[in-house]
């Protein structure tokens, strides 16, 4: 077994179970896998709020996102997607990105993405941003691509970093910056611990559940559900205790009654 593969433990993935979870066969194309993963597995932080903690150990990620039909946030999504793609024969690099543009506001390397080599071109794959890519994009400087109603651009900086931009209201916003440094599992474990435990993390004090398709983004932050189209916000609705279960189910999350009761009690 290749040393890099062993370091990430991808041999422990139940690949047939993963493919069944996203509804695809093993011979499916890379873009199909990315889109099906995003459609099947929500972006969510509920285990942080429920006190269950977040693990980036692959078997734990699989038990939650695959066997348990739950979602997760970026570290869990990327750990799972990268393992599946490696098992399917794709060369993969995992990279920790900085949210936004560090030249404007320096932030830690906290967002995990996946670089995938296809036909001698590296691609950015990211199913764990919540309101980002639907399909992977080639890492070509200045490349602009439309995915449904959403438009993205990849930009390479002088130091070799890559940025993902998205067009909003006629201007480009920077989702994140991916530095050229290697990322190791210990880096992801450290970033995950901060993200899931720090009082300054956006994921520790409030609900965060997000889903995006070709035309709409649904964002549940705290008890506020916002629906956005590419042209802008369509609605913003307060979610009360009685409505919370239905909203979560609509976003792909079916909680056990005791979990829902605890969530309502705490948040």
C-alpha positions in Angstrom: 0.0 0.0 0.0 1.3 3.5 -0.9 2.6 5.3 2.2 0.5 8.4 1.5 -2.6 6.3 1.2 -1.9 4.4 4.4 -1.4 7.7 6.2 -5.0 8.7 5.5 -6.3 5.2 6.0 -8.4 5.0 2.8 -8.2 1.3 2.7 -10.7 1.3 5.6 -13.4 2.9 3.5 -16.4 0.7 2.6 -16.5 1.9 -1.0 -19.7 0.0 -2.0 -21.5 1.5 1.0 -20.4 5.0 0.0 -21.5 4.5 -3.6 -24.8 3.2 -2.5 -25.2 6.3 -0.2 -24.7 8.6 -3.2 -26.6 6.4 -5.6 -23.9 5.7 -8.1 -21.9 2.9 -9.6 -18.1 2.5 -9.3 -17.6 3.4 -13.0 -19.3 6.8 -12.6 -17.4 9.9 -13.8 -15.6 12.2 -11.4 -18.0 15.1 -11.8 -21.0 12.8 -11.3 -19.5 11.5 -8.0 -19.0 15.1 -6.8 -22.5 16.2 -7.7 -24.1 13.0 -6.3 -22.1 13.3 -3.0 -23.3 16.9 -2.6 -26.9 16.0 -3.3 -27.0 13.1 -0.9 -25.0 14.3 2.1 -25.9 17.7 3.7 -23.6 20.3 5.2 -24.4 20.5 8.9 -22.9 21.0 12.4 -25.5 19.3 14.6 -23.1 17.0 16.4 -21.2 20.0 17.7 -24.4 21.3 19.3 -25.6 17.9 20.5 -22.3 17.3 22.4 -21.3 14.3 20.3 -18.1 15.8 19.0 -16.7 15.6 15.5 -14.1 13.0 14.4 -11.9 13.1 11.3 -11.0 9.4 11.6 -12.3 7.8 8.4 -14.3 5.0 10.0 -16.1 7.4 12.3 -16.8 9.7 9.3 -18.2 6.8 7.4 -20.4 5.6 10.3 -22.0 9.1 10.5 -22.2 10.3 6.9 -22.7 6.9 5.2 -24.1 4.4 7.6 -26.0 7.0 9.7 -27.3 9.0 6.8 -26.2 12.2 8.4 -24.3 15.1 7.1 -21.2 16.9 8.3 -19.0 19.9 7.7 -15.9 20.4 5.5 -13.5 18.2 7.3 -15.8 15.2 7.3 -17.0 15.7 3.7 -13.4 16.1 2.3 -12.1 13.1 4.3 -14.9 10.9 2.9 -14.7 12.2 -0.7 -10.9 12.0 -0.9 -10.9 8.4 0.4 -13.5 7.4 -2.2 -11.8 9.0 -5.1 -8.4 7.5 -4.1 -10.1 4.0 -3.8 -11.4 4.6 -7.3 -7.9 5.3 -8.6 -7.7 9.1 -8.8 -4.5 10.9 -7.6 -5.6 13.1 -4.7 -4.2 15.9 -2.5 -5.9 17.2 0.6 -5.4 20.9 1.3 -6.4 23.2 4.1 -7.6 26.6 2.9 -8.1 30.0 4.5 -11.6 31.4 4.3 -11.6 34.6 2.4 -8.5 36.5 1.2 -5.6 36.6 3.8 -4.4 39.8 2.3 -7.6 41.4 3.4 -8.4 39.5 6.6 -5.9 36.8 7.7 -7.7 33.6 8.9 -6.3 30.2 9.9 -6.1 27.3 7.6 -9.4 25.7 8.5 -11.4 24.7 5.4 -10.5 21.3 3.9 -10.7 20.9 0.1 -9.5 18.2 -2.3 -7.3 18.5 -5.4 -7.9 15.7 -7.9 -5.8 14.9 -11.0 -7.9 14.1 -14.1 -6.4 13.8 -17.6 -3.2 15.6 -16.4 -5.1 18.6 -15.0 -5.6 19.2 -11.3 -9.2 20.0 -10.3 -10.7 21.6 -7.2 -13.3 19.4 -5.5 -15.3 20.7 -2.6 -18.5 19.1 -1.3 -18.1 20.6 2.2 -18.5 24.3 1.8 -22.3 24.2 1.9 -22.9 27.0 -0.6 -20.1 26.6 -3.1 -19.3 24.3 -6.0 -21.8 21.8 -7.5 -19.2 20.2 -9.7 -15.4 20.2 -9.6 -13.5 22.9 -11.5 -10.1 22.7 -13.2 -7.3 24.6 -11.5 -6.6 26.8 -14.5 -5.8 30.5 -13.7 -8.7 32.8 -14.7 -11.0 29.9 -15.6 -14.7 30.9 -15.3 -17.4 28.3 -15.1 -21.2 28.4 -14.7 -22.9 25.6 -12.7 -26.7 26.0 -12.9 -27.2 29.7 -12.0 -23.9 30.1 -10.1 -20.7 31.4 -11.6 -17.2 30.6 -10.3 -13.6 31.6 -11.1 -10.3 30.1 -10.1 -7.4 32.5 -9.6 -3.8 31.7 -8.9 -1.7 34.0 -6.8 2.0 34.8 -7.2 2.9 32.5 -4.3 1.2 29.5 -5.9 -2.0 29.8 -3.8 -5.4 29.2 -5.5 -8.5 31.2 -4.8 -12.1 30.3 -5.5 -14.3 33.2 -6.4 -18.0 33.4 -6.9 -19.9 36.1 -8.7 -22.6 37.9 -6.6 -24.5 41.0 -7.8 -22.0 41.7 -10.5 -18.9 41.4 -8.3 -16.5 38.6 -7.4 -16.3 37.5 -3.8 -13.5 35.2 -2.5 -14.7 32.1 -0.9 -11.3 30.9 0.2 -7.6 30.8 -0.5 -5.7 27.5 -0.8 -2.0 27.8 0.1 0.6 25.6 -1.6 1.7 23.9 1.6 1.1 20.2 2.1 -1.6 19.1 4.5 -1.3 16.2 6.8 -3.9 14.4 8.9 -2.6 16.0 12.1 -3.2 19.4 10.5 -6.8 18.4 9.8 -7.3 17.0 13.4 -6.0 20.3 14.8 -8.2 22.5 12.6 -11.2 20.3 13.3 -10.7 20.6 17.1 -10.6 24.4 16.9 -13.6 24.5 14.5 -15.7 22.2 16.7 -14.8 23.5 20.2 -13.6 27.1 20.0 -16.2 29.7 21.3 -15.1 31.9 18.4 -16.0 29.3 15.8 -19.3 30.0 13.9 -20.2 26.3 14.4 -20.2 26.2 18.2 -23.0 28.6 19.2 -25.6 28.0 16.5 -27.2 25.7 14.0 -25.6 25.7 10.6 -27.2 23.6 7.8 -26.8 24.4 4.1 -27.9 22.9 0.8 -27.4 24.1 -2.7 -28.7 22.9 -6.1 -28.6 24.4 -9.6 -31.0 27.2 -8.8 -31.3 27.7 -5.0 -29.3 27.8 -1.8 -31.0 27.0 1.6 -29.1 28.4 4.6 -30.3 27.6 8.1 -28.2 29.7 10.6 -29.5 29.6 14.1 -33.2 29.7 13.7 -33.2 31.8 10.5 -33.8 30.0 7.2 -32.7 32.0 4.2 -33.3 31.0 0.6 -31.2 32.6 -2.1 -31.1 32.5 -5.9 -28.2 33.6 -8.0 -29.8 37.0 -8.4 -30.2 37.5 -4.6 -32.2 36.6 -1.5 -35.7 35.3 -2.0 -36.9 34.9 1.6 -35.9 34.8 5.2 -38.0 32.9 7.7 -37.8 32.3 11.5 -38.0 28.6 12.3 -39.9 27.9 15.5 -39.7 24.7 17.7 -42.6 23.1 15.9 -41.2 23.7 12.5 -37.6 22.7 13.1 -38.0 19.0 12.5 -39.7 19.6 9.1 -37.1 22.1 8.0 -34.3 19.7 8.9 -36.0 16.9 7.0 -36.5 19.1 4.0 -32.7 19.7 4.1 -32.0 16.0 4.3 -31.6 15.4 8.0 -33.9 13.1 10.0 -33.0 13.3 13.7 -34.0 10.8 16.4 -36.7 12.2 18.7 -34.2 12.5 21.6 -31.7 14.3 19.4 -34.4 16.7 18.2 -35.6 17.4 21.7 -32.1 18.1 22.9 -31.5 20.5 20.0 -34.7 22.4 20.7 -33.9 22.6 24.4 -30.4 23.9 23.8 -30.8 26.0 20.7 
